[in-house]
C-alpha cells in the first residue's frame, strides 16, 4: 500500500492494516517503510485517536481511559474503550488489579506530597504570589552591603524569577518592607 492510499483510509482501517501486518509477522519498521511513512508519524497519529503500541502484544491497542472521580482520590476504568483493533484482549482483570494498586499508591503519594509542601521552603515563589508594582520614574544607583549568604539566596531568587528585572525585585522588596514596618 502506498502512503497516499494509507493516509486516506479512516483511522480505524489504518490501525487495522498495521495490526494485520504485525499479526502476519511483519515488523512495524518494515511496514512503515513499505507504506512510506515514519514510525513517529504513525505513533503520533494513532495516539491522537487513543491507540498506543503494546510492546508485549506487538500491536496497537486502545488506551484504556482512566478517569479520576471528582472529589475523590479513586480511579475508575471506562471499559468501553478496551478494544484491540485486529486482535483479542482478555486482560480486564489484570487492569483492574493495576488500577487498585494505582489507587493505593496515589493515596500514599498524596500524603507524601502534602508532607513535602508543608516542609518545603519559600525560596521558590509562584507567579501568583509575586506582585511587582509598575514602577515609574528615574532610576538611581545605590550600593548597599549585604551578607554573603543573603546575596547568594537573592541571586538564586532572581534566577528563578527571570521575568522580572533585578531593579524591580529590589524596589518591590524595599517598598514592601517599608509598608510593613513604617507605622
C-alpha positions as CSV (number, residue, x, y, z in Angstrom):
1,X,0.0,0.0,0.0
2,X,1.3,3.5,-0.8
3,X,1.3,6.4,1.5
4,X,-1.4,8.3,-0.3
5,X,-3.8,5.4,-0.1
6,X,-2.9,4.7,3.6
7,X,-3.4,8.4,4.6
8,X,-6.9,8.4,3.0
9,X,-8.1,5.4,5.0
10,X,-10.2,6.0,8.1
11,X,-8.1,5.8,11.2
12,X,-9.6,2.5,12.3
13,X,-8.7,1.0,9.0
14,X,-5.2,2.4,9.3
15,X,-4.8,0.7,12.7
16,X,-6.4,-2.5,11.3
17,X,-4.0,-2.5,8.4
18,X,-0.9,-2.0,10.6
19,X,-2.1,-4.6,13.2
20,X,-2.8,-7.2,10.4
21,X,0.7,-6.7,9.1
22,X,2.1,-7.1,12.6
23,X,0.0,-10.3,13.1
24,X,1.4,-11.6,9.8
25,X,4.9,-11.3,11.3
26,X,6.0,-8.0,9.7
27,X,7.8,-5.6,11.9
28,X,6.5,-2.1,12.4
29,X,9.6,-0.6,10.9
30,X,9.3,-2.7,7.7
31,X,5.5,-2.0,7.4
32,X,6.2,1.8,7.8
33,X,8.9,1.6,5.1
34,X,6.6,-0.3,2.7
35,X,4.0,2.5,3.1
36,X,6.5,5.3,3.0
37,X,5.6,6.7,6.4
38,X,7.6,7.3,9.6
39,X,7.1,5.3,12.7
40,X,6.8,8.6,14.6
41,X,4.0,9.8,12.3
42,X,2.2,6.5,12.9
43,X,2.7,6.7,16.7
44,X,1.5,10.3,17.0
45,X,-1.5,9.8,14.7
46,X,-2.6,6.7,16.5
47,X,-2.0,8.2,19.9
48,X,-4.3,11.2,19.0
49,X,-7.0,8.6,18.4
50,X,-6.5,6.7,21.6
51,X,-4.2,3.9,20.5
52,X,-0.7,3.0,21.6
53,X,1.8,0.3,20.6
54,X,1.7,-2.5,23.1
55,X,5.2,-3.9,23.2
56,X,4.2,-7.2,24.8
57,X,1.5,-7.9,22.2
58,X,3.3,-6.2,19.3
59,X,0.0,-4.5,18.3
60,X,-1.7,-1.1,18.5
61,X,-4.3,-1.3,21.2
62,X,-6.8,1.2,22.6
63,X,-5.6,3.1,25.6
64,X,-7.9,2.3,28.5
65,X,-9.1,5.7,29.8
66,X,-8.5,6.2,33.5
67,X,-10.9,8.8,35.0
68,X,-10.4,10.4,38.4
69,X,-13.7,10.7,40.1
70,X,-14.5,14.3,41.1
71,X,-13.9,14.9,44.8
72,X,-12.3,11.5,45.3
73,X,-8.8,10.0,45.0
74,X,-10.2,6.9,43.5
75,X,-9.8,6.0,39.8
76,X,-12.2,4.0,37.7
77,X,-11.8,2.4,34.3
78,X,-14.1,3.0,31.4
79,X,-14.2,-0.5,29.9
80,X,-15.9,0.7,26.7
81,X,-12.6,1.7,25.2
82,X,-10.9,-1.7,25.9
83,X,-10.7,-2.9,22.3
84,X,-7.8,-4.0,20.2
85,X,-8.3,-3.4,16.5
86,X,-7.3,-6.6,14.8
87,X,-6.7,-8.7,17.9
88,X,-8.4,-10.1,21.1
89,X,-7.9,-8.9,24.7
90,X,-8.7,-10.5,28.0
91,X,-6.7,-8.5,30.4
92,X,-9.5,-6.7,32.2
93,X,-8.8,-8.4,35.5
94,X,-5.1,-7.5,35.3
95,X,-6.0,-3.9,34.5
96,X,-8.4,-3.8,37.5
97,X,-5.5,-5.0,39.7
98,X,-3.3,-2.3,38.3
99,X,-5.9,0.3,38.9
100,X,-6.4,-0.9,42.5
101,X,-2.7,-0.7,43.1
102,X,-2.7,2.7,41.5
103,X,-5.4,3.9,43.9
104,X,-3.3,2.7,46.8
105,X,-0.1,4.3,45.5
106,X,-2.0,7.5,44.7
107,X,-3.2,7.9,48.2
108,X,0.3,7.4,49.6
109,X,1.7,9.8,47.0
110,X,-0.8,12.4,48.0
111,X,0.3,12.0,51.7
112,X,4.0,12.4,50.7
113,X,3.2,15.4,48.6
114,X,1.3,17.1,51.4
115,X,4.2,16.5,53.8
116,X,6.6,17.9,51.2
117,X,4.6,21.0,50.7
118,X,4.4,21.6,54.5
119,X,8.2,21.1,54.7
120,X,9.4,23.0,51.6
121,X,10.9,26.4,51.9
122,X,9.6,29.6,50.5
123,X,12.6,30.1,48.1
124,X,10.5,29.4,45.0
125,X,7.7,31.9,44.7
126,X,4.8,31.1,42.5
127,X,4.0,33.7,39.8
128,X,0.7,34.3,41.5
129,X,2.4,35.2,44.8
130,X,5.0,37.7,43.5
131,X,3.4,41.0,42.7
132,X,5.7,43.6,41.3
133,X,4.4,47.2,41.0
134,X,4.8,49.0,37.8
135,X,7.5,51.4,39.0
136,X,7.9,54.7,37.2
137,X,10.5,57.5,37.5
138,X,14.2,57.9,37.4
139,X,16.4,55.0,38.3
140,X,19.2,55.7,40.8
141,X,22.2,53.5,41.6
142,X,23.0,52.8,45.2
143,X,25.4,50.4,46.8
144,X,24.5,48.5,50.0
145,X,26.5,46.0,51.9
146,X,24.7,42.7,52.4
147,X,25.7,39.4,54.0
148,X,27.1,36.8,51.5
149,X,24.5,34.1,52.3
150,X,21.7,36.6,51.7
151,X,23.3,37.8,48.4
152,X,23.5,34.1,47.2
153,X,19.9,33.5,48.1
154,X,18.9,36.7,46.3
155,X,20.7,35.8,43.2
156,X,19.0,32.3,43.2
157,X,15.7,34.0,43.7
158,X,16.3,36.4,40.8
159,X,17.3,33.4,38.6
160,X,14.0,31.6,39.5
161,X,12.1,34.8,38.6
162,X,13.8,35.9,35.4
163,X,10.7,37.5,34.0
164,X,11.3,40.4,36.4
165,X,14.3,42.8,36.4
166,X,16.5,42.8,39.4
167,X,15.9,46.5,40.0
168,X,12.1,45.8,40.1
169,X,12.5,43.0,42.6
170,X,14.8,45.1,44.9
171,X,12.5,48.1,44.6
172,X,9.4,45.9,45.4
173,X,11.2,44.2,48.4
174,X,12.2,47.6,49.8
175,X,8.7,49.0,49.3
176,X,7.1,46.0,50.9
177,X,9.5,46.2,53.9
178,X,8.8,49.9,54.4
179,X,5.0,49.5,54.0
180,X,5.1,46.7,56.6
181,X,7.3,48.5,59.2
182,X,6.7,52.2,58.6
183,X,4.0,53.0,61.2
